[in-house]
């Protein structure tokens, strides 16, 4: 059977033991924290790669310019067709 919401068996994380049982919450918290720390470390390493920070800033500037071009009127409100 397919579910449209998060799995209550794995607490919506996708992590389970090898036999498919739900992990205890204490173990789950430790696993998610370790995963978060791994992703943070990769993010910081990526930002220290030459040229990446400049490319990210250029992309953000293009997005701001695009939003400014699409904005209309007082307070940068978007036209909604009303």
C-alpha positions in Angstrom: 0.0 0.0 0.0 1.3 3.5 -0.8 1.2 6.3 1.7 1.0 10.0 0.9 2.3 11.2 4.3 5.5 10.4 6.3 5.9 6.8 7.4 5.1 6.5 11.1 7.1 3.4 11.3 10.4 5.2 10.7 9.2 8.5 12.2 9.3 10.1 8.7 13.1 9.9 8.4 13.6 7.0 6.1 16.0 5.4 8.6 15.3 1.9 10.0 17.3 -1.0 11.2 18.5 -3.8 8.9 15.4 -5.9 9.7 13.1 -3.0 8.9 12.2 -2.1 12.5 12.0 1.5 13.7 15.1 2.9 15.4 14.8 4.1 18.9 14.5 7.9 19.1 17.8 8.3 20.9 19.6 6.5 18.1 17.6 8.4 15.5 18.6 11.7 16.9 22.3 10.8 17.0 22.1 9.5 13.4 20.4 12.7 12.1 22.8 14.9 14.0 25.8 13.1 12.5 24.2 13.5 9.0 23.6 17.2 9.6 27.2 17.7 10.7 28.5 15.9 7.6 26.4 18.1 5.3 27.6 21.3 7.1 31.2 20.2 6.7 30.6 19.6 2.9 28.9 23.0 2.6 31.8 24.8 4.3 34.3 23.0 2.2 32.4 23.9 -0.9 32.3 27.6 0.0 36.1 27.5 0.4 36.6 26.2 -3.1 37.9 29.0 -5.3 35.2 30.6 -7.4 32.2 29.0 -5.7 31.4 31.9 -3.3 31.6 34.4 -6.2 29.4 32.2 -8.4 26.8 31.9 -5.6 26.8 35.7 -5.0 26.4 36.3 -8.7 23.5 33.9 -8.9 21.9 35.6 -5.9 22.3 39.0 -7.5 20.7 37.7 -10.7 17.8 36.4 -8.7 17.4 39.7 -6.9 17.4 41.6 -10.2 14.8 39.2 -11.7 12.6 39.7 -8.6 13.0 43.4 -8.9 12.1 43.3 -12.6 9.0 41.3 -11.9 7.9 43.5 -9.0 5.3 46.3 -9.4 4.2 49.2 -7.3 4.6 50.2 -3.7 6.3 47.7 -1.5 7.5 45.5 -4.3 4.1 43.8 -4.6 3.5 41.2 -7.2 0.8 41.6 -9.8 -1.8 39.0 -9.1 -4.3 39.7 -11.9 -6.9 41.3 -9.7 
